[in-house]
C-alpha cells in the first residue's frame, strides 16, 4: 500500500512501483549522477541528475526537461535517489511547482532497493517526447522577501533542516531546528505517518500553521522535510528553495547560540 | 553447497553457506531491559504541560533530572540526555541505536563519560521523549542518571578478566542497579548516590565514591565465601574526601543489607538544605567515621531483622557465553599488518586472565565518538569480541574484551578504517576532560577542548610510548566541581578565570600526586596555570622528572615521593617544582600575545560566565 495522506500520496512503496513498472504505467526518474545511473538503475528509469536540473531550474527549462522525459500532465512519476530521499524530493518539488500533480518519492533509497535483491539493469529506455502544460504553484515556494515578511506572523513556523551544530552556529532568527536525519526511519526515507505526527506534535508543529522549510543551499534537505510535513497531514508547507546560502548572501539577519563551545563536543 | 540450520526463537531457518558469508556473527543480546516505554509518553506530556505553564520550574527540573535529562549551558531549550550503562555493559544493537539517536536528535556525536554513561548533548527538550522511545527499543534508560537518586552503578571494565581479581563482581553490580532503579527508596535522597564495583585495588575507584566495593574471597573452615571490602563516604567535588573501609569482610549476603542501611542513614541524616555540602561524604566527615561506622552496623542489624527474606539481590551468575566469532574467510588473506600496530598493542591492550585473550581499549578524544564510528564499532564488536559486547570504562573510553590474540592485527586494521585506532588509551596521553563550556552551565573554561589539544600534541610527541609516563594520568575539569576527577590525577587541573588589568584569560588550578588505587590520595595544589601554558608546563614537569628520576621510577611514583616529602634529589618538595614552573605562567600583555587571552576553541575575548548548576536540584 502507498502512504495515503490527507493531501494524497507522498511515497510509493517498492512493490507498487514494481507492478507499475510492469504495467508500463509510470515514469521513474533516477536523480543520481549520470555515471551511477549508467552502471545500473531501476528498470525503465530515466536519468535527471540533480546538478543538471539545478544548472537552470527556471520553469521554461524544467518544462523542456519534463517533456523530454516523456511526461505529460497525466503521467504518474516516481523519483528516487541514493541520498536518503533529499535529492529526489528537490526534483519532485520542482515538478509539483511546475504543475504536475502526480509525483511521488520511492519510499527507500536505491542502495536499499538493491540490497533487497530487486531488479535493476543498465538499459537506457527510449522516450517519446510529450507535452506538459505549465500551471505554476507559487503557493509552495517561499522567496527570501516572502520569508522576511511571513516570519513576523504568529501562524508561520520556520524549520531549519540542517544538522544541529550548523543550526547552533547560525540560523534565520526564529527558526526551529529539525535536522533532516530526524525525518527518516531505519530503511525508509520518511518515518511512518504516526511517528512523524508524534514528533511534530511534540514540537508544536501542527496543522493550523503555515510551515516554511529551509536548509543549507539548494532546498534538498528541506525538500525532504517539505514532503515529511505533507506525509504527516500538514499540507500548508512551503519550501524556501534558495535557503540559507541566499539568506547569507543577501546579508539578512541571523542568530546564533552564544556563550558555548558546542563544536568541541564533536568527534568529527 | 552445504546447508546450515540456525535455530531462531520460533523456527529453523535454512541458510546456504554462500548466504552465511554475508551475515555477521550471531549478535549477543542484552539480558536486562532497563527501560519502560511509558516513561517516554509521560515525559512528552510533562514537557507540554511545562511549556503551557502548568508545571512549575522547580518541579519540572526535578522531574527532568529524575529521567536523566540535564540542563544545557545558557539555554532552557536544550537538554543533555545521560544514558546509563549499568556495569558499563553495552551491546552492538544498543550502540547502533545510539548512533542513530545522536544523528537524529543530537550533534552527530556521542560522549562517553567517566561514570559509564553515554551522553547526547544539545538535544531539543521536546525531542527527549523520542530518545527515550528509541532507547526502549534496545533496553536502555536514562532514568535516575541525574538528580538525587542512585546514579549509574559502575563496575570495572576489567571485572571478569582481571588477573588480580578474586571473583567477577559484574553480576553484583547489575543486581544492585536493578534493585535500586525506580525503587521508591532511591527517588528522593538528599543528593545523588554512587556505587562503584571494581575488580581489584588497581583498576577501580572505590575510595572516591559513596559506596565502593572490591570483591574478596574468604576461607572459613575450608569453604570459601564470597564477599566484599566496602568503602564508604568518599567522593570528589568542591571538597573531596577519601572513603573509609567499613569492616574487614562483608559477606555477599550482607551486600544488600549494607547498601540499604547506608542509604537509610543518608536519607535520614543527610543535609537537605545546604546544597553545597549535601553529599554523604560531608555527613561522614561531620559525624566522624567511628560514629558513622557504628550507625551503619546498627542500621544494618535493623534492616536485616525487618526486611523480608525475599529482599535479596537477584544475582545472575550464569556465565556469559564466550564464543570466538566466525572468521570471515578469504577477506584478509595475506594482508600485511599496518604501521603503528606494535605501539597500539602496547598502549591500548591488556592481557586477560583467560589465556589467549586480550581486552582492547579504544582511544577516544575526551570521550567523544561520531555516529558513523559508533555504527562501524557495532559490527567490529560482533566480529571480534568473543563475549559479543563492549564495556565502557572509568576514563571516557570503551573496551572490547575477549579479543583472541590471533585476531588483534585484523582488529587493528578494522579500527584504522573508522578512525578509532589511535594509540595511548591506557597512558597519560588520553587525558580526561569534562564537557566544560561546550555544554555545561557551571563551566568556566573549555576543559573539553584542552584535553583534546593535549592528546593531539602528546601523541605527536609519541609520549604514549614512554613507559615512564604509562601509569600517570591527566584530568581536567572546567570548574572546581571535579566532574573530570582532577583530584585523583597525577596531574590535575580545574578551570577558573585569571586577570591582567581588565583583560581576562582562562586559568587552571593545577594539582599533582592524586591517585585512586590502594594508596589513594588527593592531589596537592601547586600553582595556577593559564590554559595556553598548560602543555608547556606539563612538558616541563616531565623534563624535571627525567632529570631527577631514579631507575625504575615512573612519573607517578616519583611525584608520589615528592608530595610525601620522601624525595632526596634536588627536587624535595612541591615548592621546588613550583619554583621552576613559575616563570612559565607569567601572563604576557594582551599586545604581546593576544592568543593568550582566548580560551581554546574560542575566537572572542574570555569572560567567566555561568548559569545555574543542577547537580543538587
Boltz contact constraints between the chains, C-beta under 6 A:
constraints:
  - contact:
      token1: [A, 164]
      token2: [B, 107]
      max_distance: 6.0
  - contact:
      token1: [A, 164]
      token2: [B, 122]
      max_distance: 6.0
  - contact:
      token1: [A, 165]
      token2: [B, 107]
      max_distance: 6.0
  - contact:
      token1: [A, 181]
      token2: [B, 103]
      max_distance: 6.0
  - contact:
      token1: [A, 181]
      token2: [B, 104]
      max_distance: 6.0
  - contact:
      token1: [A, 182]
      token2: [B, 104]
      max_distance: 6.0
  - contact:
      token1: [A, 202]
      token2: [B, 44]
      max_distance: 6.0
  - contact:
      token1: [A, 202]
      token2: [B, 126]
      max_distance: 6.0
  - contact:
      token1: [A, 203]
      token2: [B, 126]
      max_distance: 6.0
  - contact:
      token1: [A, 259]
      token2: [B, 74]
      max_distance: 6.0
  - contact:
      token1: [A, 259]
      token2: [B, 609]
      max_distance: 6.0
  - contact:
      token1: [A, 260]
      token2: [B, 73]
      max_distance: 6.0
  - contact:
      token1: [A, 261]
      token2: [B, 437]
      max_distance: 6.0
  - contact:
      token1: [A, 261]
      token2: [B, 438]
      max_distance: 6.0
  - contact:
      token1: [A, 261]
      token2: [B, 446]
      max_distance: 6.0
  - contact:
      token1: [A, 261]
      token2: [B, 601]
      max_distance: 6.0
  - contact:
      token1: [A, 262]
      token2: [B, 122]
      max_distance: 6.0
  - contact:
      token1: [A, 262]
      token2: [B, 438]
      max_distance: 6.0
  - contact:
      token1: [A, 264]
      token2: [B, 438]
      max_distance: 6.0
  - contact:
      token1: [A, 264]
      token2: [B, 448]
      max_distance: 6.0
  - contact:
      token1: [A, 264]
      token2: [B, 449]
      max_distance: 6.0
  - contact:
      token1: [A, 264]
      token2: [B, 601]
      max_distance: 6.0
  - contact:
      token1: [A, 265]
      token2: [B, 121]
      max_distance: 6.0
  - contact:
      token1: [A, 265]
      token2: [B, 438]
      max_distance: 6.0
  - contact:
      token1: [A, 266]
      token2: [B, 107]
      max_distance: 6.0
  - contact:
      token1: [A, 266]
      token2: [B, 109]
      max_distance: 6.0
  - contact:
      token1: [A, 267]
      token2: [B, 109]
      max_distance: 6.0
  - contact:
      token1: [A, 267]
      token2: [B, 368]
      max_distance: 6.0
  - contact:
      token1: [A, 267]
      token2: [B, 369]
      max_distance: 6.0
  - contact:
      token1: [A, 267]
      token2: [B, 370]
      max_distance: 6.0
  - contact:
      token1: [A, 268]
      token2: [B, 370]
      max_distance: 6.0
